[in-house]
Amino acid sequence: MIKNEKERVATKAVEAMEHTALSGITANQHIEVGGQIYKLTIERL
């Protein structure tokens, strides 16, 4: 991954964590990196 892609993934992860912290609901983010789509799931344990 290039730096710009890593920053985008990190930003989406932070957004998902903030959503989960505020709502208590699992957050799912779909992120495209280098032409591939990844699903990031954050849940409170």
C-alpha angles and dihedrals in degrees: 000000000000120000094259091054092048090052091051092050091048091049092051091048092053091048090051092049092049091050092049093047092051100041105025087226124124111260123216122194126183113209129186113214122174093342093309124107119224129189116221115197122189121184134172113244 
